[in-house]
Amino acid sequence: MHYWGDDSVDWKGIDEAGQYIGRNLKRYGRVSVFQVKEKFGEVVVACSLGVSSLLQLTHPGYCYYKPYPKWLMRLDIYVISPMLSPLNYMVMPYHKWLYRYVYKLSLRKWPHLKCEILGGAEWPCYLRGLGDSNDGV
């Protein structure tokens, strides 16, 4: 845990690591990344794994139905979203793998920020063992 004004912390690296994680989760998994921020010197990537709507697939991380016409928004809420639920049996294992893989890549890129990257993880249960010496990071 760090506080603003601490010159011994790589604030730029923390921000870059968070942006890297969020961007790659959206790009390769269409994961809904709602917010990427630094909080007390830790990388926080607020995201939702799995697929729950058409909006999530077309605009990951976008919270409002503004890009859709009203008829498509209603169709998505009442018809498409319930049909996407069974799709999560295939999507969730991939999202879990991708989440862990992107964090592993970020740890390779910023090894000096291991505690800062892993400390604020939204889903730490999927990152068990990543900071250990035997995982190749």
N, C-alpha and C positions, 0 to 999 in steps of 0.2 A: 504494500500500500504506500503510495506516494502522495505528496501534496504539491500543488502549484507553487512555483518558485524554487523548487528543488532543482538545482543545476546539474546534479549527478544523474539525472534520468534522461533517456533518449525519447523526448516527447514526440519528435518527428517520426521516429521509428514505430512508436506505439500507434500513431495515427495511420501510418502507411500499412502496418500489419492489419489493422482493423478494416481498412478500405480493401485490401487485398483479399481478405477472407470473405467479406460481404460480396464483393464483385464476382468472385469465382463461384460462390454458392449460387448466386443468381444465374450466372452464365451457364454453368454446366449441369445444374440440377433443377433450375426454375424454382429454387427455394425462396419462399417469401422472407426476405430480409427487411425488417421494418425500420431498424435503426442501427447505425454503427457509431459508436462513441467511445471516448475515454472516460472512465470514471475512477477516481482515486488512483490514477496511474495504471489501470488495467484496461485491456481491450474488451469491450462489450459489444457483441454482435447479437442483437435481438432478432430471432428468426423463428419460423414455424415450419416444422418438417411435415411432409405428407402433402397431398393435394386435396383441396376442399372446394375449389371453384374454378371456373373457366378463367376468371380474372387473374388468378394466381399463375396460370399457365401462360397467358398472353402478356401480363404486366406484373412480374414478380416484385413484391415489395410495395406495390401501389395499393393504397388502402381504400380508395373510393371508386365507385363505378362511373366516374366522369367520362372515361373514353368510350363507354358503351351507350347506345340508344336505350331508351326506357324499356322497350320490348325485349331486348337482349338481356338486360339486367334482370328482368323478371324471369325470363326463361332460365337464366343461370341459377338464380336463387331457388326456384321451385322445381325445375326439371333436371338440369345438368348436374348441379351439386350433389343431389342424392345418388345420381348414377356414378359419380366419381369415387364414392366411398369404397367400393370393392377394389378399385384401382390401387388403393393404398397398400394392399398386400404385396404388390410388386414394387411400388415406389418407395415405401419406407426403408426396406433394406438398402436400396441404392442411396437414398438421402443420408442414412446413417454412415454408410461407407464413405460417401463424398464429404460429409461433415468432418469425419476423422482424417481423411486424406488431405483436405485443404488446410486443416490445422497443422498436420504434419509438415506440409510444404512450407507453411508460414514459420514453423519452428526451425526448419532448415535455413530459411532465408534470414531470419532474425534470431539466431541462437542465444544472443545476449539478453533477449526479452522473454525467455521461457516462462518465468513466473508471471510476467505481466500478461502474456497471451493466454496462458491456461487459467489464470486466476479469475478472470471475468467471463469464462465460457458459460453460455446459456445451457448447454447440455453436457455437463462434465462426465456423466455416466458413459458417454460414447468416446471419451478421450482417456479412459483409464490406461495407465502405463505409457502414455506418450512422452512424458518428460524423463523417463527412466534412461539409464545409460545403455541398456541392451536393446533399445528399439531402433537404433540406427539414425537417430536424429542428431 
